[in-house]
């Protein structure tokens, strides 16, 4: 179990099944103190030249997700293999630039998530509005 133990900063990628290629970054708010991988997930840890969060955003990018989808192997259930993970080309700007890029992308994704939440609340309000109007109309309030 020590070999598959998840820790802060790990980049996880699903290697087979319906969610093949889905990428996750283990942040410091990960809700479990002890967790381990199963055989369907790769754990990626770079060296001191590669920022883990930069790696996460790189693998999350459209072009990398497209590459992952093109690498499926197997007939019944596609998968990506260790060779793919070992040979994926990652352009490496200086570490400070990787950190800057990762921070910028995190900020933009956080902003997009807040916007999505706001839009969902507005949509929910709009969906209840016709019901409210109909209710008033049937009570003769309009």
C-alpha positions as CSV (number, residue, x, y, z in Angstrom):
1,X,0.0,0.0,0.0
2,X,2.9,2.4,0.5
3,X,3.7,2.4,-3.3
4,X,0.2,3.6,-4.2
5,X,-0.3,6.2,-1.4
6,X,-1.7,9.5,-2.5
7,X,-0.1,12.7,-1.2
8,X,-0.5,16.4,-1.7
9,X,0.7,17.5,-5.1
10,X,0.1,14.2,-6.9
11,X,-1.3,14.4,-10.4
12,X,-3.7,11.5,-11.0
13,X,-4.9,10.3,-14.4
14,X,-7.5,7.6,-15.1
15,X,-6.0,5.0,-17.3
16,X,-9.0,3.0,-18.4
17,X,-12.8,2.8,-18.5
18,X,-15.4,5.4,-19.3
19,X,-13.4,8.3,-17.7
20,X,-10.0,7.4,-19.3
21,X,-7.8,10.5,-19.4
22,X,-9.6,12.4,-16.6
23,X,-7.0,14.3,-14.7
24,X,-7.0,15.4,-11.1
25,X,-4.6,17.3,-8.8
26,X,-4.4,16.5,-5.2
27,X,-4.6,19.8,-3.4
28,X,-3.9,20.5,0.3
29,X,-7.6,20.4,1.0
30,X,-7.9,16.7,-0.1
31,X,-10.4,15.3,2.4
32,X,-8.7,12.1,3.3
33,X,-5.6,11.7,5.4
34,X,-4.9,8.2,4.1
35,X,-5.8,7.2,0.5
36,X,-4.3,4.8,-2.0
37,X,-4.6,4.3,-5.8
38,X,-6.1,1.3,-7.5
39,X,-5.0,-0.3,-10.7
40,X,-7.1,2.1,-12.8
41,X,-5.2,5.3,-12.0
42,X,-1.7,6.5,-12.7
43,X,0.0,8.7,-10.2
44,X,2.4,11.2,-11.8
45,X,5.2,12.9,-9.8
46,X,7.7,15.0,-11.6
47,X,11.2,15.9,-10.6
48,X,12.4,19.2,-9.2
49,X,12.3,20.7,-12.8
50,X,8.6,20.2,-13.1
51,X,5.9,21.9,-11.1
52,X,3.1,19.5,-10.3
53,X,0.3,22.0,-10.8
54,X,1.8,23.0,-14.1
55,X,1.8,19.3,-15.1
56,X,-1.9,19.0,-14.1
57,X,-3.0,22.0,-16.2
58,X,-0.8,20.8,-19.1
59,X,-2.6,17.3,-19.1
60,X,-5.9,19.0,-18.6
61,X,-5.4,21.1,-21.8
62,X,-7.5,20.4,-24.9
63,X,-4.5,19.2,-27.0
64,X,-3.3,16.8,-24.3
65,X,-6.8,15.4,-23.6
66,X,-7.1,14.9,-27.4
67,X,-3.7,13.1,-27.4
68,X,-4.8,10.9,-24.5
69,X,-8.1,10.0,-26.3
70,X,-6.0,9.0,-29.4
71,X,-3.8,6.8,-27.4
72,X,-6.5,4.3,-26.3
73,X,-5.4,0.7,-26.6
74,X,-7.6,-2.4,-26.4
75,X,-10.8,-3.5,-28.1
76,X,-13.5,-4.0,-25.4
77,X,-12.4,-1.2,-23.1
78,X,-9.8,1.3,-24.2
79,X,-7.0,2.4,-22.0
80,X,-3.7,4.3,-21.9
81,X,-0.6,2.5,-20.8
82,X,2.6,3.2,-18.8
83,X,4.5,3.7,-22.1
84,X,2.2,6.6,-23.0
85,X,2.8,8.2,-19.5
86,X,6.5,7.7,-19.8
87,X,6.8,9.2,-23.3
88,X,4.5,12.2,-23.2
89,X,6.4,15.3,-24.3
90,X,6.1,18.1,-21.8
91,X,7.6,21.5,-22.7
92,X,9.4,22.8,-19.7
93,X,9.8,26.6,-19.3
94,X,11.8,27.6,-16.2
95,X,10.3,26.5,-12.9
96,X,9.3,30.1,-12.0
97,X,7.4,30.4,-15.3
98,X,5.7,27.1,-14.7
99,X,4.5,28.3,-11.3
100,X,3.3,31.6,-12.8
101,X,1.4,29.8,-15.6
102,X,-0.2,27.4,-13.1
103,X,-1.2,30.3,-10.7
104,X,-2.7,32.2,-13.7
105,X,-4.7,29.2,-14.9
106,X,-5.9,28.4,-11.4
107,X,-7.2,32.0,-11.0
108,X,-9.0,31.9,-14.3
109,X,-10.6,28.5,-13.5
110,X,-11.7,29.7,-10.1
111,X,-13.2,32.8,-11.7
112,X,-15.0,30.6,-14.3
113,X,-16.3,28.3,-11.5
114,X,-17.7,31.3,-9.6
115,X,-19.4,32.5,-12.8
116,X,-20.9,29.1,-13.4
117,X,-22.3,29.0,-9.9
118,X,-23.8,32.5,-10.3
119,X,-25.3,31.5,-13.7
120,X,-26.8,28.3,-12.1
121,X,-28.4,30.4,-9.4
122,X,-29.8,32.8,-11.9
123,X,-31.2,30.0,-14.0
124,X,-32.8,28.5,-11.0
125,X,-34.5,31.8,-10.2
126,X,-35.6,32.1,-13.8
127,X,-37.1,28.6,-13.8
128,X,-39.2,29.4,-10.7
129,X,-40.4,32.7,-12.1
130,X,-43.0,31.3,-14.6
131,X,-44.5,29.1,-11.8
132,X,-44.8,32.1,-9.5
133,X,-46.5,34.2,-12.3
134,X,-49.0,31.3,-13.0
135,X,-49.7,30.9,-9.4
136,X,-50.6,34.6,-9.1
137,X,-52.7,34.5,-12.2
138,X,-54.8,31.6,-11.0
139,X,-55.4,33.4,-7.7
140,X,-56.4,36.5,-9.6
141,X,-53.5,38.7,-8.4
142,X,-52.5,39.7,-11.9
